[in-house]
Amino acid sequence: MTENPNIHAEATDLLDSTMSVLEGDISGMTPQTGKGIIDQWIEQLRHADNTVELAELLEQLKNQLEGGQPDPQALSNLLQTMSEQAREIGTTLGAEGDLATRIEGLSAALRTASGEFGKK
């Protein structure tokens, strides 16, 4: 199966945007920070069977953020679970290209963010 270069480019751009948000000052984020990126991820992840569960976790995260006062522990748990799922997806990609490496970086950033919210 040949990989669609447009999908790869979109995923790479989205990963870069996500990493920029996650590498910022998480403690200073508002509940609305990153919602546009979350919507883009949900749209992307709904297209593959192996990422539907991750898209559902993102829907839960979005609902937490839209709820006004998100529960820090619930956010921490969601981010930790998403980190684990991203890591699993990254391992299925193999070593070809840089997408697996970027996803591993995303997994680590989600794990770090989970720890930040878990402290609150």
Secondary structure, DSSP 8 states (H G I E B T S, - for coil): ----HHHHHHHHHHHHHHHHHHTS-GGG--TTTTHHHHHHHHHHHTTSGGGHHHHHHHHHHHHHHHTSS--HHHHHHHHHHHHHHHHHHHHHH-SSSSHHHHHHHHHHHHHHHHHHHHT-
